[in-house]
Amino acid sequence: MDAPTGAIDSSAWEEELERRVTAAYRGRYPLVIVLLDLDHFAAYNEQHGRPAGDQLLHDAGEAWRAHVRPHDLLVRYGDGQFGVILSRVQLPAAERIITRLQQATPSAQTFSAGLALWNGSEDGQALIARAGEALEAAKDAGRNQCVVHGIPAPSPAL
C-alpha cells in the first residue's frame, strides 16, 4: 500500500494487470487502462513543500477512490502518477469515470490522462505502453485533458 495515497503501490500493478488481462481474455469482456499524471506536480511540491505535496497525493487518492467502481483498481504509479484498471467497461463509460475524477481532484489541481482499451489479445505491457502514449499526447496538447489511444487490430491469442 502506498503510504501517502492509500492506493495500491506500483509493485502490485504489473501482477494485477496481467491477472486482469487474463480474466478479460477468458471472460471476453472489455478492459481499459488509464494513466493519470497530476499536472505540474513537481512545481506544486517546490511551491508548497513536500508535506503539502504528500497531502495532495493523499487527498487525490481518497477522492478518486470514491469515484471508481469497487471492482476497479487505483494504483499509485510514481510521484504524481496513477494508474486505473477499469474492468468490464467500454471507452464512453471510462471517459465518464475520468470526468468524475477530474471534477473530484482536490486543491484546484488538474491532471492529464491517457486511456487505452484492451484490443482482446495484447499483453498488459503493450496496453500500458498505449496508455502511456496517450498520456504523453495529453501533456503535449497542453495538459488538463484526456486522450484515448486508438485501438490496434487484435494480434494472435495470448
Summary of the structure (lengths in Angstrom):
residues: 158
radius of gyration: 15.1
end to end distance: 29.7
largest distance: 49.6
contacts: 509
relative contact order: 0.21
helix: 46%
strand: 21%
